[in-house]
Amino acid sequence: MAIVDSEYCFISIDVGAYGREGDSTVFKESQFGKKLYAEQLGLPAPICLPNTYDNPQPLVLIADEAFGLHQNLLRPFPGRGLDQKKRIFNYRLSRARRYVECMFGILANKWRVLHTAINVEPDFGDVIVKACCVLHNFVRRRDGYKFEDTLSNTLEEIAVNRNGVGARSQGIDVRSYFTDYFMDAGSVPFQYRFG
């Protein structure tokens, strides 16, 4: 489980979860997840989104359908037959989530040990993965952004094992705000071709 930024660097990782545990459970049990749900992360104060001047929004993480809504977690609308606003919202979230998928491809291509099964004790395997993540961040910060790293690096290129009421209510409000924002002040011309 990883949280990455738009510069393809890790912000937080949780290594060692078993494949039978869902992503949402792994996140809730991680130190980052526990602090997020307990509101102990010291996140920045809400700010207005670009081209808006009222109704500041909280910092949000982009998650997939497995996660529950939270004021700091945006997840797609479930189901089929969604209206255009919801389809565009899901499309925009999908584009943002590509950073994570691309990130794992970059990581695996940089540290080839991740292309094969690591035949070591689980605890040592965790150390290897953590070391690769730390080294990855070091190299990214030292070398900067390299566009060629992002070309055709997707999650499919590597083998990956993937098997609160108040906060949820606020999460619904935040998702609704972003849905409207993507249709108005935050819209981009190409979104209508894919949404």
mmCIF file of the C-alpha atoms, coordinates in Angstrom:
data_MODEL
# 
_entry.id   MODEL 
# 
loop_
_atom_site.group_PDB 
_atom_site.id 
_atom_site.type_symbol 
_atom_site.label_atom_id 
_atom_site.label_alt_id 
_atom_site.label_comp_id 
_atom_site.label_asym_id 
_atom_site.label_entity_id 
_atom_site.label_seq_id 
_atom_site.pdbx_PDB_ins_code 
_atom_site.Cartn_x 
_atom_site.Cartn_y 
_atom_site.Cartn_z 
_atom_site.occupancy 
_atom_site.B_iso_or_equiv 
_atom_site.pdbx_formal_charge 
_atom_site.auth_seq_id 
_atom_site.auth_comp_id 
_atom_site.auth_asym_id 
_atom_site.auth_atom_id 
_atom_site.pdbx_PDB_model_num 
ATOM 1   C CA . MET A 1 1   ? 0.000   0.000   0.000   1.00 0.00 ? 1   MET A CA 1 
ATOM 2   C CA . ALA A 1 2   ? 1.441   3.350   -0.962  1.00 0.00 ? 2   ALA A CA 1 
ATOM 3   C CA . ILE A 1 3   ? 0.571   7.013   -1.018  1.00 0.00 ? 3   ILE A CA 1 
ATOM 4   C CA . VAL A 1 4   ? 2.421   8.921   -3.732  1.00 0.00 ? 4   VAL A CA 1 
ATOM 5   C CA . ASP A 1 5   ? 2.615   12.535  -4.811  1.00 0.00 ? 5   ASP A CA 1 
ATOM 6   C CA . SER A 1 6   ? 2.425   14.114  -8.253  1.00 0.00 ? 6   SER A CA 1 
ATOM 7   C CA . GLU A 1 7   ? 6.233   14.019  -8.519  1.00 0.00 ? 7   GLU A CA 1 
ATOM 8   C CA . TYR A 1 8   ? 6.201   10.186  -8.409  1.00 0.00 ? 8   TYR A CA 1 
ATOM 9   C CA . CYS A 1 9   ? 7.648   10.037  -4.894  1.00 0.00 ? 9   CYS A CA 1 
ATOM 10  C CA . PHE A 1 10  ? 6.354   7.981   -1.992  1.00 0.00 ? 10  PHE A CA 1 
ATOM 11  C CA . ILE A 1 11  ? 4.735   9.893   0.857   1.00 0.00 ? 11  ILE A CA 1 
ATOM 12  C CA . SER A 1 12  ? 3.845   6.816   2.887   1.00 0.00 ? 12  SER A CA 1 
ATOM 13  C CA . ILE A 1 13  ? 4.185   3.062   2.417   1.00 0.00 ? 13  ILE A CA 1 
ATOM 14  C CA . ASP A 1 14  ? 2.892   0.073   4.311   1.00 0.00 ? 14  ASP A CA 1 
ATOM 15  C CA . VAL A 1 15  ? 4.695   -3.137  3.408   1.00 0.00 ? 15  VAL A CA 1 
ATOM 16  C CA . GLY A 1 16  ? 3.994   -6.685  4.490   1.00 0.00 ? 16  GLY A CA 1 
ATOM 17  C CA . ALA A 1 17  ? 0.223   -7.029  4.294   1.00 0.00 ? 17  ALA A CA 1 
ATOM 18  C CA . TYR A 1 18  ? -1.086  -10.367 3.117   1.00 0.00 ? 18  TYR A CA 1 
ATOM 19  C CA . GLY A 1 19  ? -2.948  -10.658 -0.174  1.00 0.00 ? 19  GLY A CA 1 
ATOM 20  C CA . ARG A 1 20  ? -6.138  -11.866 1.484   1.00 0.00 ? 20  ARG A CA 1 
ATOM 21  C CA . GLU A 1 21  ? -6.572  -8.517  3.251   1.00 0.00 ? 21  GLU A CA 1 
ATOM 22  C CA . GLY A 1 22  ? -8.409  -5.862  1.259   1.00 0.00 ? 22  GLY A CA 1 
ATOM 23  C CA . ASP A 1 23  ? -6.760  -2.538  0.455   1.00 0.00 ? 23  ASP A CA 1 
ATOM 24  C CA . SER A 1 24  ? -9.222  -0.672  2.654   1.00 0.00 ? 24  SER A CA 1 
ATOM 25  C CA . THR A 1 25  ? -8.394  -2.877  5.664   1.00 0.00 ? 25  THR A CA 1 
ATOM 26  C CA . VAL A 1 26  ? -4.656  -2.567  5.069   1.00 0.00 ? 26  VAL A CA 1 
ATOM 27  C CA . PHE A 1 27  ? -5.024  1.223   4.886   1.00 0.00 ? 27  PHE A CA 1 
ATOM 28  C CA . LYS A 1 28  ? -7.122  1.437   8.066   1.00 0.00 ? 28  LYS A CA 1 
ATOM 29  C CA . GLU A 1 29  ? -4.554  -0.645  9.957   1.00 0.00 ? 29  GLU A CA 1 
ATOM 30  C CA . SER A 1 30  ? -1.534  1.288   8.649   1.00 0.00 ? 30  SER A CA 1 
ATOM 31  C CA . GLN A 1 31  ? -0.027  4.031   10.805  1.00 0.00 ? 31  GLN A CA 1 
ATOM 32  C CA . PHE A 1 32  ? -1.003  6.603   8.187   1.00 0.00 ? 32  PHE A CA 1 
ATOM 33  C CA . GLY A 1 33  ? -4.587  5.332   8.037   1.00 0.00 ? 33  GLY A CA 1 
ATOM 34  C CA . LYS A 1 34  ? -4.977  5.235   11.813  1.00 0.00 ? 34  LYS A CA 1 
ATOM 35  C CA . LYS A 1 35  ? -3.720  8.815   12.094  1.00 0.00 ? 35  LYS A CA 1 
ATOM 36  C CA . LEU A 1 36  ? -5.938  9.976   9.229   1.00 0.00 ? 36  LEU A CA 1 
ATOM 37  C CA . TYR A 1 37  ? -9.089  8.530   10.801  1.00 0.00 ? 37  TYR A CA 1 
ATOM 38  C CA . ALA A 1 38  ? -8.104  9.897   14.229  1.00 0.00 ? 38  ALA A CA 1 
ATOM 39  C CA . GLU A 1 39  ? -7.455  13.327  12.631  1.00 0.00 ? 39  GLU A CA 1 
ATOM 40  C CA . GLN A 1 40  ? -3.872  13.293  13.932  1.00 0.00 ? 40  GLN A CA 1 
ATOM 41  C CA . LEU A 1 41  ? -1.966  13.842  10.671  1.00 0.00 ? 41  LEU A CA 1 
ATOM 42  C CA . GLY A 1 42  ? -1.706  17.600  10.964  1.00 0.00 ? 42  GLY A CA 1 
ATOM 43  C CA . LEU A 1 43  ? -2.984  18.081  7.426   1.00 0.00 ? 43  LEU A CA 1 
ATOM 44  C CA . PRO A 1 44  ? -2.995  21.595  5.974   1.00 0.00 ? 44  PRO A CA 1 
ATOM 45  C CA . ALA A 1 45  ? -6.120  23.667  6.474   1.00 0.00 ? 45  ALA A CA 1 
ATOM 46  C CA . PRO A 1 46  ? -8.732  23.473  3.724   1.00 0.00 ? 46  PRO A CA 1 
ATOM 47  C CA . ILE A 1 47  ? -8.097  25.813  0.784   1.00 0.00 ? 47  ILE A CA 1 
ATOM 48  C CA . CYS A 1 48  ? -10.089 27.045  -2.183  1.00 0.00 ? 48  CYS A CA 1 
ATOM 49  C CA . LEU A 1 49  ? -9.557  25.100  -5.375  1.00 0.00 ? 49  LEU A CA 1 
ATOM 50  C CA . PRO A 1 50  ? -8.121  26.901  -8.423  1.00 0.00 ? 50  PRO A CA 1 
ATOM 51  C CA . ASN A 1 51  ? -10.553 29.393  -9.997  1.00 0.00 ? 51  ASN A CA 1 
ATOM 52  C CA . THR A 1 52  ? -12.802 29.380  -6.918  1.00 0.00 ? 52  THR A CA 1 
ATOM 53  C CA . TYR A 1 53  ? -12.964 31.908  -4.116  1.00 0.00 ? 53  TYR A CA 1 
ATOM 54  C CA . ASP A 1 54  ? -15.261 30.404  -1.527  1.00 0.00 ? 54  ASP A CA 1 
ATOM 55  C CA . ASN A 1 55  ? -15.954 27.070  0.163   1.00 0.00 ? 55  ASN A CA 1 
ATOM 56  C CA . PRO A 1 56  ? -12.397 25.828  0.959   1.00 0.00 ? 56  PRO A CA 1 
ATOM 57  C CA . GLN A 1 57  ? -11.918 22.071  0.569   1.00 0.00 ? 57  GLN A CA 1 
ATOM 58  C CA . PRO A 1 58  ? -9.771  19.676  2.605   1.00 0.00 ? 58  PRO A CA 1 
ATOM 59  C CA . LEU A 1 59  ? -6.669  17.957  1.291   1.00 0.00 ? 59  LEU A CA 1 
ATOM 60  C CA . VAL A 1 60  ? -7.820  14.708  -0.309  1.00 0.00 ? 60  VAL A CA 1 
ATOM 61  C CA . LEU A 1 61  ? -6.253  11.401  -1.239  1.00 0.00 ? 61  LEU A CA 1 
ATOM 62  C CA . ILE A 1 62  ? -7.516  9.569   -4.306  1.00 0.00 ? 62  ILE A CA 1 
ATOM 63  C CA . ALA A 1 63  ? -8.680  6.023   -3.587  1.00 0.00 ? 63  ALA A CA 1 
ATOM 64  C CA . ASP A 1 64  ? -10.416 3.262   -5.506  1.00 0.00 ? 64  ASP A CA 1 
ATOM 65  C CA . GLU A 1 65  ? -13.821 1.666   -4.986  1.00 0.00 ? 65  GLU A CA 1 
ATOM 66  C CA . ALA A 1 66  ? -12.574 -0.541  -2.141  1.00 0.00 ? 66  ALA A CA 1 
ATOM 67  C CA . PHE A 1 67  ? -12.295 2.425   0.207   1.00 0.00 ? 67  PHE A CA 1 
ATOM 68  C CA . GLY A 1 68  ? -15.049 4.051   2.193   1.00 0.00 ? 68  GLY A CA 1 
ATOM 69  C CA . LEU A 1 69  ? -15.814 7.730   1.842   1.00 0.00 ? 69  LEU A CA 1 
ATOM 70  C CA . HIS A 1 70  ? -14.044 10.088  4.216   1.00 0.00 ? 70  HIS A CA 1 
ATOM 71  C CA . GLN A 1 71  ? -13.543 13.838  4.186   1.00 0.00 ? 71  GLN A CA 1 
ATOM 72  C CA . ASN A 1 72  ? -9.927  13.251  3.102   1.00 0.00 ? 72  ASN A CA 1 
ATOM 73  C CA . LEU A 1 73  ? -10.533 10.264  0.768   1.00 0.00 ? 73  LEU A CA 1 
ATOM 74  C CA . LEU A 1 74  ? -12.136 10.659  -2.644  1.00 0.00 ? 74  LEU A CA 1 
ATOM 75  C CA . ARG A 1 75  ? -13.367 7.498   -4.296  1.00 0.00 ? 75  ARG A CA 1 
ATOM 76  C CA . PRO A 1 76  ? -15.316 6.978   -7.525  1.00 0.00 ? 76  PRO A CA 1 
ATOM 77  C CA . PHE A 1 77  ? -19.067 6.716   -7.714  1.00 0.00 ? 77  PHE A CA 1 
ATOM 78  C CA . PRO A 1 78  ? -20.011 3.028   -7.863  1.00 0.00 ? 78  PRO A CA 1 
ATOM 79  C CA . GLY A 1 79  ? -22.128 1.321   -10.459 1.00 0.00 ? 79  GLY A CA 1 
ATOM 80  C CA . ARG A 1 80  ? -23.122 1.712   -14.074 1.00 0.00 ? 80  ARG A CA 1 
ATOM 81  C CA . GLY A 1 81  ? -25.606 4.048   -15.674 1.00 0.00 ? 81  GLY A CA 1 
ATOM 82  C CA . LEU A 1 82  ? -24.126 7.119   -14.007 1.00 0.00 ? 82  LEU A CA 1 
ATOM 83  C CA . ASP A 1 83  ? -25.058 10.585  -15.212 1.00 0.00 ? 83  ASP A CA 1 
ATOM 84  C CA . GLN A 1 84  ? -22.476 12.680  -17.069 1.00 0.00 ? 84  GLN A CA 1 
ATOM 85  C CA . LYS A 1 85  ? -21.299 14.569  -13.968 1.00 0.00 ? 85  LYS A CA 1 
ATOM 86  C CA . LYS A 1 86  ? -20.539 11.340  -12.116 1.00 0.00 ? 86  LYS A CA 1 
ATOM 87  C CA . ARG A 1 87  ? -18.888 9.732   -15.152 1.00 0.00 ? 87  ARG A CA 1 
ATOM 88  C CA . ILE A 1 88  ? -16.628 12.774  -15.574 1.00 0.00 ? 88  ILE A CA 1 
ATOM 89  C CA . PHE A 1 89  ? -15.810 12.755  -11.860 1.00 0.00 ? 89  PHE A CA 1 
ATOM 90  C CA . ASN A 1 90  ? -14.852 9.061   -12.102 1.00 0.00 ? 90  ASN A CA 1 
ATOM 91  C CA . TYR A 1 91  ? -12.776 9.764   -15.213 1.00 0.00 ? 91  TYR A CA 1 
ATOM 92  C CA . ARG A 1 92  ? -10.885 12.590  -13.496 1.00 0.00 ? 92  ARG A CA 1 
ATOM 93  C CA . LEU A 1 93  ? -10.210 10.403  -10.440 1.00 0.00 ? 93  LEU A CA 1 
ATOM 94  C CA . SER A 1 94  ? -9.033  7.600   -12.705 1.00 0.00 ? 94  SER A CA 1 
ATOM 95  C CA . ARG A 1 95  ? -6.527  9.976   -14.337 1.00 0.00 ? 95  ARG A CA 1 
ATOM 96  C CA . ALA A 1 96  ? -5.238  11.012  -10.911 1.00 0.00 ? 96  ALA A CA 1 
ATOM 97  C CA . ARG A 1 97  ? -4.914  7.381   -9.783  1.00 0.00 ? 97  ARG A CA 1 
ATOM 98  C CA . ARG A 1 98  ? -2.656  6.690   -12.765 1.00 0.00 ? 98  ARG A CA 1 
ATOM 99  C CA . TYR A 1 99  ? 0.151   8.357   -10.801 1.00 0.00 ? 99  TYR A CA 1 
ATOM 100 C CA . VAL A 1 100 ? 0.105   5.453   -8.378  1.00 0.00 ? 100 VAL A CA 1 
ATOM 101 C CA . GLU A 1 101 ? -0.027  2.826   -11.116 1.00 0.00 ? 101 GLU A CA 1 
ATOM 102 C CA . CYS A 1 102 ? 2.760   4.533   -13.045 1.00 0.00 ? 102 CYS A CA 1 
ATOM 103 C CA . MET A 1 103 ? 4.730   4.883   -9.823  1.00 0.00 ? 103 MET A CA 1 
ATOM 104 C CA . PHE A 1 104 ? 4.845   1.115   -9.290  1.00 0.00 ? 104 PHE A CA 1 
ATOM 105 C CA . GLY A 1 105 ? 5.961   0.594   -12.888 1.00 0.00 ? 105 GLY A CA 1 
ATOM 106 C CA . ILE A 1 106 ? 8.776   3.129   -12.460 1.00 0.00 ? 106 ILE A CA 1 
ATOM 107 C CA . LEU A 1 107 ? 9.785   1.488   -9.173  1.00 0.00 ? 107 LEU A CA 1 
ATOM 108 C CA . ALA A 1 108 ? 9.877   -2.014  -10.655 1.00 0.00 ? 108 ALA A CA 1 
ATOM 109 C CA . ASN A 1 109 ? 11.808  -0.907  -13.737 1.00 0.00 ? 109 ASN A CA 1 
ATOM 110 C CA . LYS A 1 110 ? 14.368  0.955   -11.642 1.00 0.00 ? 110 LYS A CA 1 
ATOM 111 C CA . TRP A 1 111 ? 14.834  -1.869  -9.107  1.00 0.00 ? 111 TRP A CA 1 
ATOM 112 C CA . ARG A 1 112 ? 14.750  -5.074  -11.141 1.00 0.00 ? 112 ARG A CA 1 
ATOM 113 C CA . VAL A 1 113 ? 14.642  -7.244  -8.019  1.00 0.00 ? 113 VAL A CA 1 
ATOM 114 C CA . LEU A 1 114 ? 10.923  -6.402  -7.972  1.00 0.00 ? 114 LEU A CA 1 
ATOM 115 C CA . HIS A 1 115 ? 10.350  -8.091  -11.361 1.00 0.00 ? 115 HIS A CA 1 
ATOM 116 C CA . THR A 1 116 ? 10.631  -11.573 -9.876  1.00 0.00 ? 116 THR A CA 1 
ATOM 117 C CA . ALA A 1 117 ? 9.524   -13.395 -6.772  1.00 0.00 ? 117 ALA A CA 1 
ATOM 118 C CA . ILE A 1 118 ? 11.863  -12.486 -3.933  1.00 0.00 ? 118 ILE A CA 1 
ATOM 119 C CA . ASN A 1 119 ? 12.828  -15.820 -2.368  1.00 0.00 ? 119 ASN A CA 1 
ATOM 120 C CA . VAL A 1 120 ? 13.645  -14.637 1.162   1.00 0.00 ? 120 VAL A CA 1 
ATOM 121 C CA . GLU A 1 121 ? 11.985  -14.671 4.559   1.00 0.00 ? 121 GLU A CA 1 
ATOM 122 C CA . PRO A 1 122 ? 8.943   -12.343 4.632   1.00 0.00 ? 122 PRO A CA 1 
ATOM 123 C CA . ASP A 1 123 ? 10.525  -9.902  7.092   1.00 0.00 ? 123 ASP A CA 1 
ATOM 124 C CA . PHE A 1 124 ? 13.626  -9.561  4.917   1.00 0.00 ? 124 PHE A CA 1 
ATOM 125 C CA . GLY A 1 125 ? 11.410  -9.170  1.842   1.00 0.00 ? 125 GLY A CA 1 
ATOM 126 C CA . ASP A 1 126 ? 9.723   -6.242  3.597   1.00 0.00 ? 126 ASP A CA 1 
ATOM 127 C CA . VAL A 1 127 ? 13.149  -4.677  4.195   1.00 0.00 ? 127 VAL A CA 1 
ATOM 128 C CA . ILE A 1 128 ? 14.060  -5.080  0.508   1.00 0.00 ? 128 ILE A CA 1 
ATOM 129 C CA . VAL A 1 129 ? 10.826  -3.437  -0.656  1.00 0.00 ? 129 VAL A CA 1 
ATOM 130 C CA . LYS A 1 130 ? 11.189  -0.580  1.850   1.00 0.00 ? 130 LYS A CA 1 
ATOM 131 C CA . ALA A 1 131 ? 14.806  -0.044  0.775   1.00 0.00 ? 131 ALA A CA 1 
ATOM 132 C CA . CYS A 1 132 ? 13.727  0.124   -2.877  1.00 0.00 ? 132 CYS A CA 1 
ATOM 133 C CA . CYS A 1 133 ? 11.100  2.745   -1.984  1.00 0.00 ? 133 CYS A CA 1 
ATOM 134 C CA . VAL A 1 134 ? 13.569  4.879   -0.010  1.00 0.00 ? 134 VAL A CA 1 
ATOM 135 C CA . LEU A 1 135 ? 16.186  4.613   -2.762  1.00 0.00 ? 135 LEU A CA 1 
ATOM 136 C CA . HIS A 1 136 ? 13.540  5.447   -5.344  1.00 0.00 ? 136 HIS A CA 1 
ATOM 137 C CA . ASN A 1 137 ? 12.674  8.698   -3.528  1.00 0.00 ? 137 ASN A CA 1 
ATOM 138 C CA . PHE A 1 138 ? 16.371  9.543   -3.181  1.00 0.00 ? 138 PHE A CA 1 
ATOM 139 C CA . VAL A 1 139 ? 17.007  9.025   -6.905  1.00 0.00 ? 139 VAL A CA 1 
ATOM 140 C CA . ARG A 1 140 ? 13.851  10.957  -7.922  1.00 0.00 ? 140 ARG A CA 1 
ATOM 141 C CA . ARG A 1 141 ? 14.860  13.929  -5.789  1.00 0.00 ? 141 ARG A CA 1 
ATOM 142 C CA . ARG A 1 142 ? 18.463  13.790  -6.974  1.00 0.00 ? 142 ARG A CA 1 
ATOM 143 C CA . ASP A 1 143 ? 17.744  13.299  -10.691 1.00 0.00 ? 143 ASP A CA 1 
ATOM 144 C CA . GLY A 1 144 ? 14.425  15.119  -10.905 1.00 0.00 ? 144 GLY A CA 1 
ATOM 145 C CA . TYR A 1 145 ? 11.478  14.307  -13.129 1.00 0.00 ? 145 TYR A CA 1 
ATOM 146 C CA . LYS A 1 146 ? 12.226  12.220  -16.208 1.00 0.00 ? 146 LYS A CA 1 
ATOM 147 C CA . PHE A 1 147 ? 9.343   11.961  -18.632 1.00 0.00 ? 147 PHE A CA 1 
ATOM 148 C CA . GLU A 1 148 ? 10.689  8.749   -20.155 1.00 0.00 ? 148 GLU A CA 1 
ATOM 149 C CA . ASP A 1 149 ? 10.268  7.041   -16.765 1.00 0.00 ? 149 ASP A CA 1 
ATOM 150 C CA . THR A 1 150 ? 6.515   7.504   -17.044 1.00 0.00 ? 150 THR A CA 1 
ATOM 151 C CA . LEU A 1 151 ? 6.138   6.066   -20.543 1.00 0.00 ? 151 LEU A CA 1 
ATOM 152 C CA . SER A 1 152 ? 4.229   2.778   -20.602 1.00 0.00 ? 152 SER A CA 1 
ATOM 153 C CA . ASN A 1 153 ? 4.816   2.091   -16.931 1.00 0.00 ? 153 ASN A CA 1 
ATOM 154 C CA . THR A 1 154 ? 1.589   0.723   -15.604 1.00 0.00 ? 154 THR A CA 1 
ATOM 155 C CA . LEU A 1 155 ? 0.554   -1.614  -12.864 1.00 0.00 ? 155 LEU A CA 1 
ATOM 156 C CA . GLU A 1 156 ? 0.032   -4.406  -15.389 1.00 0.00 ? 156 GLU A CA 1 
ATOM 157 C CA . GLU A 1 157 ? 3.786   -4.591  -16.017 1.00 0.00 ? 157 GLU A CA 1 
ATOM 158 C CA . ILE A 1 158 ? 4.522   -6.009  -12.590 1.00 0.00 ? 158 ILE A CA 1 
ATOM 159 C CA . ALA A 1 159 ? 2.908   -8.776  -10.590 1.00 0.00 ? 159 ALA A CA 1 
ATOM 160 C CA . VAL A 1 160 ? 0.913   -7.310  -7.735  1.00 0.00 ? 160 VAL A CA 1 
ATOM 161 C CA . ASN A 1 161 ? -1.048  -9.306  -5.185  1.00 0.00 ? 161 ASN A CA 1 
ATOM 162 C CA . ARG A 1 162 ? -4.499  -7.642  -5.065  1.00 0.00 ? 162 ARG A CA 1 
ATOM 163 C CA . ASN A 1 163 ? -7.102  -9.800  -3.632  1.00 0.00 ? 163 ASN A CA 1 
ATOM 164 C CA . GLY A 1 164 ? -17.078 6.596   10.867  1.00 0.00 ? 164 GLY A CA 1 
ATOM 165 C CA . VAL A 1 165 ? -20.513 8.202   10.030  1.00 0.00 ? 165 VAL A CA 1 
ATOM 166 C CA . GLY A 1 166 ? -19.504 11.883  10.439  1.00 0.00 ? 166 GLY A CA 1 
ATOM 167 C CA . ALA A 1 167 ? -16.422 11.539  8.280   1.00 0.00 ? 167 ALA A CA 1 
ATOM 168 C CA . ARG A 1 168 ? -18.447 9.584   5.699   1.00 0.00 ? 168 ARG A CA 1 
ATOM 169 C CA . SER A 1 169 ? -21.071 12.334  5.569   1.00 0.00 ? 169 SER A CA 1 
ATOM 170 C CA . GLN A 1 170 ? -18.338 14.934  5.118   1.00 0.00 ? 170 GLN A CA 1 
ATOM 171 C CA . GLY A 1 171 ? -16.784 12.666  2.487   1.00 0.00 ? 171 GLY A CA 1 
ATOM 172 C CA . ILE A 1 172 ? -20.060 12.689  0.554   1.00 0.00 ? 172 ILE A CA 1 
ATOM 173 C CA . ASP A 1 173 ? -20.080 16.500  0.704   1.00 0.00 ? 173 ASP A CA 1 
ATOM 174 C CA . VAL A 1 174 ? -16.450 16.747  -0.454  1.00 0.00 ? 174 VAL A CA 1 
ATOM 175 C CA . ARG A 1 175 ? -17.043 14.319  -3.334  1.00 0.00 ? 175 ARG A CA 1 
ATOM 176 C CA . SER A 1 176 ? -20.142 16.269  -4.340  1.00 0.00 ? 176 SER A CA 1 
ATOM 177 C CA . TYR A 1 177 ? -18.159 19.526  -4.328  1.00 0.00 ? 177 TYR A CA 1 
ATOM 178 C CA . PHE A 1 178 ? -15.397 18.041  -6.503  1.00 0.00 ? 178 PHE A CA 1 
ATOM 179 C CA . THR A 1 179 ? -18.019 16.576  -8.854  1.00 0.00 ? 179 THR A CA 1 
ATOM 180 C CA . ASP A 1 180 ? -19.491 20.044  -9.396  1.00 0.00 ? 180 ASP A CA 1 
ATOM 181 C CA . TYR A 1 181 ? -16.022 21.615  -9.565  1.00 0.00 ? 181 TYR A CA 1 
ATOM 182 C CA . PHE A 1 182 ? -14.947 19.275  -12.383 1.00 0.00 ? 182 PHE A CA 1 
ATOM 183 C CA . MET A 1 183 ? -18.014 20.382  -14.363 1.00 0.00 ? 183 MET A CA 1 
ATOM 184 C CA . ASP A 1 184 ? -17.431 24.110  -13.827 1.00 0.00 ? 184 ASP A CA 1 
ATOM 185 C CA . ALA A 1 185 ? -14.318 25.978  -12.636 1.00 0.00 ? 185 ALA A CA 1 
ATOM 186 C CA . GLY A 1 186 ? -12.115 22.869  -12.753 1.00 0.00 ? 186 GLY A CA 1 
ATOM 187 C CA . SER A 1 187 ? -13.266 21.467  -16.080 1.00 0.00 ? 187 SER A CA 1 
ATOM 188 C CA . VAL A 1 188 ? -10.833 20.612  -18.863 1.00 0.00 ? 188 VAL A CA 1 
ATOM 189 C CA . PRO A 1 189 ? -11.901 20.404  -22.529 1.00 0.00 ? 189 PRO A CA 1 
ATOM 190 C CA . PHE A 1 190 ? -10.926 16.765  -23.132 1.00 0.00 ? 190 PHE A CA 1 
ATOM 191 C CA . GLN A 1 191 ? -12.927 15.344  -20.204 1.00 0.00 ? 191 GLN A CA 1 
ATOM 192 C CA . TYR A 1 192 ? -16.148 15.303  -22.223 1.00 0.00 ? 192 TYR A CA 1 
ATOM 193 C CA . ARG A 1 193 ? -14.685 12.801  -24.692 1.00 0.00 ? 193 ARG A CA 1 
ATOM 194 C CA . PHE A 1 194 ? -14.063 10.261  -21.929 1.00 0.00 ? 194 PHE A CA 1 
ATOM 195 C CA . GLY A 1 195 ? -16.684 11.015  -19.263 1.00 0.00 ? 195 GLY A CA 1 
# 
